[in-house]
């Protein structure tokens, strides 16, 4: 199963839109979903690992284990492709 991690902040004006997209897609597609604040230790670790410089950033690990990183609010079709692998 694919896994999506959304890196966000409380002050980001685009993060709620990215969050809403992933939550909407989770109704039609099976994947694990997690939101992580960039200011937390886990958020800092992920930002360092994936060289994240902006939020929202979606980290998508597909069924085969391939990781795709999308900066900004994902395009719906690209998001679906990423979780389908």
Biopython code that builds the backbone (N, CA, C, O; Angstrom):
import numpy as np
from Bio.PDB.StructureBuilder import StructureBuilder

atoms = [
    (1, "UNK", "N", (0.841, -1.178, 0.000)),
    (1, "UNK", "CA", (0.000, 0.000, 0.000)),
    (1, "UNK", "C", (0.888, 1.245, 0.000)),
    (1, "UNK", "O", (1.926, 1.278, 0.661)),
    (2, "UNK", "N", (0.477, 2.246, -0.734)),
    (2, "UNK", "CA", (1.220, 3.497, -0.805)),
    (2, "UNK", "C", (1.081, 4.259, 0.513)),
    (2, "UNK", "O", (0.144, 4.046, 1.282)),
    (3, "UNK", "N", (2.046, 5.155, 0.747)),
    (3, "UNK", "CA", (2.007, 6.000, 1.933)),
    (3, "UNK", "C", (2.289, 7.435, 1.519)),
    (3, "UNK", "O", (3.221, 7.702, 0.760)),
    (4, "UNK", "N", (1.474, 8.357, 2.025)),
    (4, "UNK", "CA", (1.647, 9.778, 1.755)),
    (4, "UNK", "C", (1.900, 10.495, 3.070)),
    (4, "UNK", "O", (1.152, 10.335, 4.035)),
    (5, "UNK", "N", (2.964, 11.285, 3.097)),
    (5, "UNK", "CA", (3.260, 12.127, 4.250)),
    (5, "UNK", "C", (3.258, 13.568, 3.769)),
    (5, "UNK", "O", (4.027, 13.933, 2.880)),
    (6, "UNK", "N", (2.400, 14.381, 4.351)),
    (6, "UNK", "CA", (2.324, 15.795, 3.999)),
    (6, "UNK", "C", (3.086, 16.590, 5.049)),
    (6, "UNK", "O", (2.748, 16.563, 6.232)),
    (7, "UNK", "N", (4.123, 17.301, 4.600)),
    (7, "UNK", "CA", (4.871, 18.187, 5.485)),
    (7, "UNK", "C", (4.218, 19.563, 5.372)),
    (7, "UNK", "O", (4.066, 20.100, 4.275)),
    (8, "UNK", "N", (3.835, 20.124, 6.515)),
    (8, "UNK", "CA", (3.089, 21.373, 6.502)),
    (8, "UNK", "C", (3.502, 22.236, 7.689)),
    (8, "UNK", "O", (4.260, 21.800, 8.555)),
    (9, "UNK", "N", (2.993, 23.466, 7.715)),
    (9, "UNK", "CA", (3.148, 24.336, 8.876)),
    (9, "UNK", "C", (1.790, 24.949, 9.197)),
    (9, "UNK", "O", (0.874, 24.939, 8.374)),
    (10, "UNK", "N", (1.682, 25.479, 10.404)),
    (10, "UNK", "CA", (0.420, 26.087, 10.836)),
    (10, "UNK", "C", (0.142, 27.394, 10.102)),
    (10, "UNK", "O", (-1.016, 27.782, 9.948)),
    (11, "UNK", "N", (1.192, 28.076, 9.647)),
    (11, "UNK", "CA", (1.014, 29.388, 9.025)),
    (11, "UNK", "C", (0.941, 29.334, 7.502)),
    (11, "UNK", "O", (0.725, 30.364, 6.864)),
    (12, "UNK", "N", (1.115, 28.177, 6.919)),
    (12, "UNK", "CA", (1.095, 28.016, 5.458)),
    (12, "UNK", "C", (-0.322, 28.200, 4.921)),
    (12, "UNK", "O", (-1.260, 27.547, 5.379)),
    (13, "UNK", "N", (-0.467, 29.094, 3.946)),
    (13, "UNK", "CA", (-1.802, 29.333, 3.388)),
    (13, "UNK", "C", (-2.218, 28.270, 2.369)),
    (13, "UNK", "O", (-3.406, 28.128, 2.079)),
    (14, "UNK", "N", (-1.250, 27.519, 1.820)),
    (14, "UNK", "CA", (-1.542, 26.491, 0.814)),
    (14, "UNK", "C", (-1.690, 25.092, 1.420)),
    (14, "UNK", "O", (-2.252, 24.195, 0.792)),
    (15, "UNK", "N", (-1.189, 24.913, 2.629)),
    (15, "UNK", "CA", (-1.221, 23.583, 3.254)),
    (15, "UNK", "C", (-2.630, 23.016, 3.435)),
    (15, "UNK", "O", (-2.823, 21.823, 3.198)),
    (16, "UNK", "N", (-3.630, 23.816, 3.845)),
    (16, "UNK", "CA", (-4.981, 23.251, 3.974)),
    (16, "UNK", "C", (-5.524, 22.696, 2.654)),
    (16, "UNK", "O", (-6.256, 21.706, 2.654)),
    (17, "UNK", "N", (-5.175, 23.322, 1.540)),
    (17, "UNK", "CA", (-5.643, 22.836, 0.234)),
    (17, "UNK", "C", (-4.994, 21.486, -0.090)),
    (17, "UNK", "O", (-5.660, 20.577, -0.586)),
    (18, "UNK", "N", (-3.696, 21.358, 0.190)),
    (18, "UNK", "CA", (-2.998, 20.086, -0.039)),
    (18, "UNK", "C", (-3.576, 18.996, 0.867)),
    (18, "UNK", "O", (-3.790, 17.864, 0.433)),
    (19, "UNK", "N", (-3.822, 19.347, 2.112)),
    (19, "UNK", "CA", (-4.402, 18.398, 3.067)),
    (19, "UNK", "C", (-5.775, 17.932, 2.593)),
    (19, "UNK", "O", (-6.082, 16.741, 2.641)),
    (20, "UNK", "N", (-6.593, 18.866, 2.139)),
    (20, "UNK", "CA", (-7.944, 18.523, 1.667)),
    (20, "UNK", "C", (-7.887, 17.593, 0.459)),
    (20, "UNK", "O", (-8.693, 16.670, 0.345)),
    (21, "UNK", "N", (-6.936, 17.837, -0.442)),
    (21, "UNK", "CA", (-6.798, 16.974, -1.622)),
    (21, "UNK", "C", (-6.473, 15.542, -1.205)),
    (21, "UNK", "O", (-7.118, 14.601, -1.669)),
    (22, "UNK", "N", (-5.483, 15.370, -0.335)),
    (22, "UNK", "CA", (-5.100, 14.015, 0.088)),
    (22, "UNK", "C", (-6.225, 13.326, 0.849)),
    (22, "UNK", "O", (-6.449, 12.128, 0.679)),
    (23, "UNK", "N", (-6.931, 14.077, 1.687)),
    (23, "UNK", "CA", (-8.049, 13.477, 2.435)),
    (23, "UNK", "C", (-9.171, 13.061, 1.491)),
    (23, "UNK", "O", (-9.800, 12.021, 1.687)),
    (24, "UNK", "N", (-9.421, 13.872, 0.468)),
    (24, "UNK", "CA", (-10.436, 13.529, -0.532)),
    (24, "UNK", "C", (-10.030, 12.270, -1.306)),
    (24, "UNK", "O", (-10.848, 11.375, -1.519)),
    (25, "UNK", "N", (-8.762, 12.209, -1.723)),
    (25, "UNK", "CA", (-8.294, 11.041, -2.477)),
    (25, "UNK", "C", (-8.300, 9.771, -1.628)),
    (25, "UNK", "O", (-8.469, 8.672, -2.155)),
    (26, "UNK", "N", (-8.115, 9.918, -0.323)),
    (26, "UNK", "CA", (-8.087, 8.730, 0.549)),
    (26, "UNK", "C", (-9.444, 8.035, 0.618)),
    (26, "UNK", "O", (-9.530, 6.888, 1.056)),
    (27, "UNK", "N", (-10.498, 8.718, 0.190)),
    (27, "UNK", "CA", (-11.828, 8.097, 0.152)),
    (27, "UNK", "C", (-11.917, 7.101, -1.012)),
    (27, "UNK", "O", (-12.538, 6.046, -0.885)),
    (28, "UNK", "N", (-11.295, 7.442, -2.143)),
    (28, "UNK", "CA", (-11.387, 6.606, -3.347)),
    (28, "UNK", "C", (-10.210, 5.661, -3.541)),
    (28, "UNK", "O", (-10.329, 4.652, -4.236)),
    (29, "UNK", "N", (-9.072, 5.985, -2.927)),
    (29, "UNK", "CA", (-7.852, 5.196, -3.116)),
    (29, "UNK", "C", (-7.318, 4.768, -1.755)),
    (29, "UNK", "O", (-7.397, 5.510, -0.776)),
    (30, "UNK", "N", (-6.768, 3.546, -1.717)),
    (30, "UNK", "CA", (-6.234, 3.033, -0.456)),
    (30, "UNK", "C", (-4.770, 3.426, -0.325)),
    (30, "UNK", "O", (-3.933, 3.006, -1.124)),
    (31, "UNK", "N", (-4.466, 4.230, 0.681)),
    (31, "UNK", "CA", (-3.089, 4.561, 1.031)),
    (31, "UNK", "C", (-3.051, 5.080, 2.456)),
    (31, "UNK", "O", (-4.038, 5.616, 2.961)),
    (32, "UNK", "N", (-1.906, 4.917, 3.099)),
    (32, "UNK", "CA", (-1.718, 5.462, 4.436)),
    (32, "UNK", "C", (-1.449, 6.953, 4.300)),
    (32, "UNK", "O", (-0.769, 7.379, 3.366)),
    (33, "UNK", "N", (-1.977, 7.748, 5.225)),
    (33, "UNK", "CA", (-1.813, 9.195, 5.142)),
    (33, "UNK", "C", (-1.416, 9.744, 6.505)),
    (33, "UNK", "O", (-1.980, 9.370, 7.534)),
    (34, "UNK", "N", (-0.440, 10.632, 6.489)),
    (34, "UNK", "CA", (0.031, 11.261, 7.717)),
    (34, "UNK", "C", (0.380, 12.716, 7.425)),
    (34, "UNK", "O", (0.920, 13.033, 6.365)),
    (35, "UNK", "N", (0.072, 13.585, 8.360)),
    (35, "UNK", "CA", (0.470, 14.992, 8.268)),
    (35, "UNK", "C", (1.500, 15.254, 9.356)),
    (35, "UNK", "O", (1.321, 14.859, 10.508)),
    (36, "UNK", "N", (2.586, 15.928, 8.972)),
    (36, "UNK", "CA", (3.664, 16.215, 9.909)),
    (36, "UNK", "C", (3.992, 17.704, 9.838)),
    (36, "UNK", "O", (4.215, 18.250, 8.758)),
    (37, "UNK", "N", (4.017, 18.348, 10.997)),
    (37, "UNK", "CA", (4.390, 19.763, 11.060)),
    (37, "UNK", "C", (5.901, 19.871, 10.864)),
    (37, "UNK", "O", (6.669, 19.151, 11.501)),
    (38, "UNK", "N", (6.313, 20.762, 9.990)),
    (38, "UNK", "CA", (7.739, 20.931, 9.674)),
    (38, "UNK", "C", (8.561, 21.360, 10.882)),
    (38, "UNK", "O", (9.773, 21.148, 10.908)),
    (39, "UNK", "N", (7.920, 21.961, 11.884)),
    (39, "UNK", "CA", (8.643, 22.456, 13.056)),
    (39, "UNK", "C", (8.915, 21.369, 14.098)),
    (39, "UNK", "O", (9.681, 21.593, 15.034)),
    (40, "UNK", "N", (8.300, 20.206, 13.947)),
    (40, "UNK", "CA", (8.506, 19.123, 14.913)),
    (40, "UNK", "C", (9.807, 18.386, 14.609)),
    (40, "UNK", "O", (10.342, 18.506, 13.507)),
    (41, "UNK", "N", (10.320, 17.627, 15.574)),
    (41, "UNK", "CA", (11.539, 16.840, 15.297)),
    (41, "UNK", "C", (11.380, 15.904, 14.086)),
    (41, "UNK", "O", (12.294, 15.780, 13.270)),
    (42, "UNK", "N", (10.226, 15.256, 13.977)),
    (42, "UNK", "CA", (9.994, 14.371, 12.825)),
    (42, "UNK", "C", (9.974, 15.183, 11.529)),
    (42, "UNK", "O", (10.533, 14.756, 10.519)),
    (43, "UNK", "N", (9.335, 16.345, 11.559)),
    (43, "UNK", "CA", (9.290, 17.216, 10.392)),
    (43, "UNK", "C", (10.686, 17.672, 9.982)),
    (43, "UNK", "O", (11.011, 17.703, 8.795)),
    (44, "UNK", "N", (11.502, 18.023, 10.957)),
    (44, "UNK", "CA", (12.876, 18.446, 10.680)),
    (44, "UNK", "C", (13.695, 17.298, 10.089)),
    (44, "UNK", "O", (14.497, 17.504, 9.178)),
    (45, "UNK", "N", (13.489, 16.100, 10.610)),
    (45, "UNK", "CA", (14.196, 14.921, 10.107)),
    (45, "UNK", "C", (13.821, 14.658, 8.645)),
    (45, "UNK", "O", (14.692, 14.417, 7.809)),
    (46, "UNK", "N", (12.520, 14.707, 8.345)),
    (46, "UNK", "CA", (12.071, 14.482, 6.965)),
    (46, "UNK", "C", (12.544, 15.595, 6.039)),
    (46, "UNK", "O", (12.922, 15.334, 4.897)),
    (47, "UNK", "N", (12.525, 16.840, 6.525)),
    (47, "UNK", "CA", (12.991, 17.972, 5.717)),
    (47, "UNK", "C", (14.460, 17.799, 5.359)),
    (47, "UNK", "O", (14.870, 18.086, 4.234)),
    (48, "UNK", "N", (15.240, 17.336, 6.306)),
    (48, "UNK", "CA", (16.663, 17.109, 6.061)),
    (48, "UNK", "C", (16.870, 15.938, 5.097)),
    (48, "UNK", "O", (17.654, 16.037, 4.153)),
    (49, "UNK", "N", (16.178, 14.854, 5.334)),
    (49, "UNK", "CA", (16.336, 13.651, 4.507)),
    (49, "UNK", "C", (15.968, 13.896, 3.043)),
    (49, "UNK", "O", (16.655, 13.426, 2.136)),
    (50, "UNK", "N", (14.872, 14.641, 2.819)),
    (50, "UNK", "CA", (14.387, 14.861, 1.457)),
    (50, "UNK", "C", (14.708, 16.263, 0.920)),
    (50, "UNK", "O", (14.213, 16.660, -0.135)),
    (51, "UNK", "N", (15.542, 17.005, 1.660)),
    (51, "UNK", "CA", (15.961, 18.357, 1.270)),
    (51, "UNK", "C", (14.757, 19.255, 0.969)),
    (51, "UNK", "O", (14.712, 19.936, -0.056)),
    (52, "UNK", "N", (13.791, 19.242, 1.876)),
    (52, "UNK", "CA", (12.572, 20.030, 1.722)),
    (52, "UNK", "C", (12.844, 21.472, 2.138)),
    (52, "UNK", "O", (13.315, 21.740, 3.243)),
    (53, "UNK", "N", (12.537, 22.385, 1.235)),
    (53, "UNK", "CA", (12.779, 23.804, 1.481)),
    (53, "UNK", "C", (11.480, 24.614, 1.505)),
    (53, "UNK", "O", (11.513, 25.811, 1.787)),
    (54, "UNK", "N", (10.346, 23.988, 1.216)),
    (54, "UNK", "CA", (9.078, 24.708, 1.153)),
    (54, "UNK", "C", (7.936, 23.784, 1.562)),
    (54, "UNK", "O", (8.029, 22.561, 1.460)),
    (55, "UNK", "N", (6.868, 24.401, 2.022)),
    (55, "UNK", "CA", (5.657, 23.643, 2.349)),
    (55, "UNK", "C", (4.501, 24.205, 1.537)),
    (55, "UNK", "O", (4.525, 25.383, 1.182)),
    (56, "UNK", "N", (3.513, 23.420, 1.239)),
    (56, "UNK", "CA", (3.395, 22.002, 1.560)),
    (56, "UNK", "C", (4.277, 21.150, 0.651)),
    (56, "UNK", "O", (4.487, 21.469, -0.519)),
    (57, "UNK", "N", (4.779, 20.075, 1.213)),
    (57, "UNK", "CA", (5.508, 19.082, 0.435)),
    (57, "UNK", "C", (4.919, 17.714, 0.752)),
    (57, "UNK", "O", (4.760, 17.345, 1.916)),
    (58, "UNK", "N", (4.598, 16.973, -0.297)),
    (58, "UNK", "CA", (4.046, 15.626, -0.150)),
    (58, "UNK", "C", (5.126, 14.615, -0.490)),
    (58, "UNK", "O", (5.749, 14.683, -1.549)),
    (59, "UNK", "N", (5.339, 13.676, 0.422)),
    (59, "UNK", "CA", (6.276, 12.577, 0.190)),
    (59, "UNK", "C", (5.428, 11.341, -0.048)),
    (59, "UNK", "O", (4.710, 10.890, 0.844)),
    (60, "UNK", "N", (5.512, 10.795, -1.258)),
    (60, "UNK", "CA", (4.686, 9.650, -1.623)),
    (60, "UNK", "C", (5.582, 8.440, -1.860)),
    (60, "UNK", "O", (6.470, 8.460, -2.711)),
    (61, "UNK", "N", (5.330, 7.398, -1.094)),
    (61, "UNK", "CA", (6.045, 6.138, -1.293)),
    (61, "UNK", "C", (5.031, 5.167, -1.882)),
    (61, "UNK", "O", (4.046, 4.812, -1.234)),
    (62, "UNK", "N", (5.284, 4.737, -3.130)),
    (62, "UNK", "CA", (4.324, 3.853, -3.781)),
    (62, "UNK", "C", (4.508, 2.410, -3.324)),
    (62, "UNK", "O", (5.388, 2.105, -2.519)),
    (63, "UNK", "N", (3.671, 1.536, -3.849)),
    (63, "UNK", "CA", (3.668, 0.125, -3.443)),
    (63, "UNK", "C", (5.006, -0.559, -3.651)),
    (63, "UNK", "O", (5.371, -1.461, -2.896)),
    (64, "UNK", "N", (5.743, -0.133, -4.676)),
    (64, "UNK", "CA", (7.025, -0.763, -4.974)),
    (64, "UNK", "C", (8.170, -0.190, -4.136)),
    (64, "UNK", "O", (9.302, -0.668, -4.214)),
    (65, "UNK", "N", (7.869, 0.842, -3.329)),
    (65, "UNK", "CA", (8.891, 1.439, -2.486)),
    (65, "UNK", "C", (9.552, 2.673, -3.093)),
    (65, "UNK", "O", (10.421, 3.283, -2.470)),
    (66, "UNK", "N", (9.144, 3.041, -4.304)),
    (66, "UNK", "CA", (9.692, 4.237, -4.957)),
    (66, "UNK", "C", (9.127, 5.480, -4.274)),
    (66, "UNK", "O", (7.935, 5.548, -3.973)),
    (67, "UNK", "N", (9.993, 6.460, -4.035)),
    (67, "UNK", "CA", (9.566, 7.692, -3.371)),
    (67, "UNK", "C", (9.495, 8.833, -4.370)),
    (67, "UNK", "O", (10.403, 9.038, -5.175)),
    (68, "UNK", "N", (8.398, 9.569, -4.299)),
    (68, "UNK", "CA", (8.161, 10.729, -5.155)),
    (68, "UNK", "C", (7.879, 11.910, -4.230)),
    (68, "UNK", "O", (7.080, 11.790, -3.301)),
    (69, "UNK", "N", (8.527, 13.049, -4.476)),
    (69, "UNK", "CA", (8.324, 14.235, -3.652)),
    (69, "UNK", "C", (7.671, 15.311, -4.515)),
    (69, "UNK", "O", (8.168, 15.646, -5.590)),
    (70, "UNK", "N", (6.549, 15.850, -4.029)),
    (70, "UNK", "CA", (5.832, 16.904, -4.744)),
    (70, "UNK", "C", (5.798, 18.145, -3.854)),
    (70, "UNK", "O", (5.251, 18.115, -2.751)),
    (71, "UNK", "N", (6.387, 19.232, -4.343)),
    (71, "UNK", "CA", (6.382, 20.495, -3.613)),
    (71, "UNK", "C", (5.186, 21.325, -4.083)),
    (71, "UNK", "O", (4.919, 21.428, -5.280)),
    (72, "UNK", "N", (4.478, 21.908, -3.130)),
    (72, "UNK", "CA", (3.300, 22.704, -3.446)),
    (72, "UNK", "C", (2.045, 21.849, -3.376)),
    (72, "UNK", "O", (2.091, 20.681, -2.989)),
    (73, "UNK", "N", (0.939, 22.441, -3.753)),
    (73, "UNK", "CA", (-0.323, 21.696, -3.780)),
    (73, "UNK", "C", (-0.281, 20.789, -5.003)),
    (73, "UNK", "O", (-0.149, 21.272, -6.128)),
    (74, "UNK", "N", (-0.392, 19.473, -4.795)),
    (74, "UNK", "CA", (-0.275, 18.552, -5.925)),
    (74, "UNK", "C", (-1.400, 18.705, -6.944)),
    (74, "UNK", "O", (-2.547, 18.983, -6.594)),
    (75, "UNK", "N", (-1.048, 18.519, -8.193)),
    (75, "UNK", "CA", (-2.035, 18.382, -9.254)),
    (75, "UNK", "C", (-2.766, 17.075, -8.987)),
    (75, "UNK", "O", (-2.126, 16.057, -8.725)),
    (76, "UNK", "N", (-4.071, 17.084, -9.047)),
    (76, "UNK", "CA", (-4.874, 15.898, -8.723)),
    (76, "UNK", "C", (-4.446, 14.660, -9.515)),
    (76, "UNK", "O", (-4.261, 13.591, -8.933)),
    (77, "UNK", "N", (-4.288, 14.793, -10.838)),
    (77, "UNK", "CA", (-3.919, 13.646, -11.667)),
    (77, "UNK", "C", (-2.532, 13.119, -11.318)),
    (77, "UNK", "O", (-2.317, 11.908, -11.270)),
    (78, "UNK", "N", (-1.591, 14.032, -11.075)),
    (78, "UNK", "CA", (-0.229, 13.607, -10.699)),
    (78, "UNK", "C", (-0.225, 12.933, -9.349)),
    (78, "UNK", "O", (0.525, 11.981, -9.132)),
    (79, "UNK", "N", (-1.055, 13.415, -8.431)),
    (79, "UNK", "CA", (-1.172, 12.795, -7.110)),
    (79, "UNK", "C", (-1.694, 11.374, -7.228)),
    (79, "UNK", "O", (-1.177, 10.462, -6.582)),
    (80, "UNK", "N", (-2.708, 11.186, -8.044)),
    (80, "UNK", "CA", (-3.276, 9.839, -8.247)),
    (80, "UNK", "C", (-2.235, 8.922, -8.856)),
    (80, "UNK", "O", (-2.081, 7.783, -8.414)),
    (81, "UNK", "N", (-1.521, 9.396, -9.858)),
    (81, "UNK", "CA", (-0.459, 8.590, -10.488)),
    (81, "UNK", "C", (0.592, 8.191, -9.471)),
    (81, "UNK", "O", (1.060, 7.053, -9.467)),
    (82, "UNK", "N", (0.966, 9.131, -8.603)),
    (82, "UNK", "CA", (2.004, 8.861, -7.610)),
    (82, "UNK", "C", (1.582, 7.786, -6.615)),
    (82, "UNK", "O", (2.393, 6.934, -6.252)),
    (83, "UNK", "N", (0.328, 7.809, -6.167)),
    (83, "UNK", "CA", (-0.093, 6.798, -5.186)),
    (83, "UNK", "C", (-0.361, 5.452, -5.849)),
    (83, "UNK", "O", (-0.256, 4.413, -5.197)),
    (84, "UNK", "N", (-0.699, 5.456, -7.111)),
    (84, "UNK", "CA", (-0.925, 4.194, -7.827)),
    (84, "UNK", "C", (0.388, 3.502, -8.162)),
    (84, "UNK", "O", (0.444, 2.279, -8.289)),
    (85, "UNK", "N", (1.457, 4.310, -8.306)),
    (85, "UNK", "CA", (2.770, 3.749, -8.623)),
    (85, "UNK", "C", (2.829, 3.382, -10.053)),
    (85, "UNK", "O", (3.855, 2.890, -10.522)),
]
sb = StructureBuilder()
sb.init_structure("model")
sb.init_model(0)
sb.init_chain("A")
sb.init_seg("    ")
for serial, (resi, resn, name, xyz) in enumerate(atoms, 1):
    if name == "N":
        sb.init_residue(resn, " ", resi, " ")
    sb.init_atom(name, np.array(xyz, "f"), 0.0, 1.0, " ", f" {name:<3s}", serial, name[0])
structure = sb.get_structure()
